[in-house]
Structures are given as C-alpha cells and as structure tokens.
Amino acid sequence: MNLTHAINSGKLDEKVLDERVRNVLKAVEKAQASGIIEGAPETTRDTPEDRQLLRRTAAESIVLLKNENGLLPFAKNKKVSSTM
C-alpha cells in the first residue's frame, strides 16, 4: 500500500503523516547542526561525567510493570523478564 492510497482510504491521517515527517526533518537538522561529519569514524569518550550521565539515564529508564487486573497478556504461572 502506498501513502496516497493509505491517506485516501482513511487508514492514515494526513496530519499524522505531516507531524511524523516534521519530526524526522527536525532530527536531521539537529544531526547536521551537531557538527559531526556524516560517515565520520566513531569515537568513544570515557569521562567521569559521561559515566555519571549514563548511569543516571539507565536508572531513569528502568520500567517495572505491575499487571494489575490482568491487563497485560502474561501467563499467571510464569515469570517474565525483558532486557535490551
């Protein structure tokens, strides 16, 4: 299915598409403004500040799910874990 058909059939709202495209273009602009050359070799940084930021980001990103009222499709007799 192409975008024109999806919009014409009502499966995709044109305003939603516009917003998504706008978000992608903003990301491209930010990447270009960063001064990092496209295709440049990757480098690493290992400073105490970077480690602190990474630890804080990881800690704030942890999500624990509580399956109240059985809303999540988990088997009641099994434990579920997920890692990234």
DADABEL-V270770 format. One record per run of one state. SS is the DSSP state (~ for helix, > for strand, _ for the rest). FROM is the first residue (numbers start at 1). TO is the last residue. If there is no record, write none. Layout:
# DADABEL-V270770
SS,FROM,TO + SS,FROM,TO
This chain:
# DADABEL-V270770
_,1,2 + ~,3,8 + _,9,13 + ~,14,33 + _,34,47 + ~,48,61 + _,62,67 + ~,68,70 + _,71,84
